[in-house]
Amino acid sequence: MNDDDTAGSVAVALASLKGSVDTGFAKLDGRLDVALERQIGTEREIKELKRKLVQLEAKMWKLSLTAALIGGGGATGAWQLMG
């Protein structure tokens, strides 16, 4: 084997290695894109759920206040009926 054959086989091996690395990076890039899209979608869902939670909390306060007023009014009415 002479130096030209060795240089040629090294060049072929390097070209093959470069192709493998390029392919690997392309696959990794695609997977990262998918992961980023999922993260963005999850962040959107979290924001929507937080918004809904705030709305539900506001409704619960209104219902609690209404129940307390009705309960207080009912107790007063019952007391008046008994007295």
Number of C-alpha atoms within 10 A of each C-alpha: 5 6 8 9 10 11 11 11 12 12 12 12 12 12 12 12 12 12 12 12 12 12 12 12 12 12 12 12 12 12 12 12 12 12 12 12 12 12 12 12 12 12 12 12 12 12 12 11 12 12 11 12 12 11 11 12 11 12 12 12 11 12 12 12 12 12 12 12 12 12 12 12 12 12 12 12 12 11 10 9 8 7 6
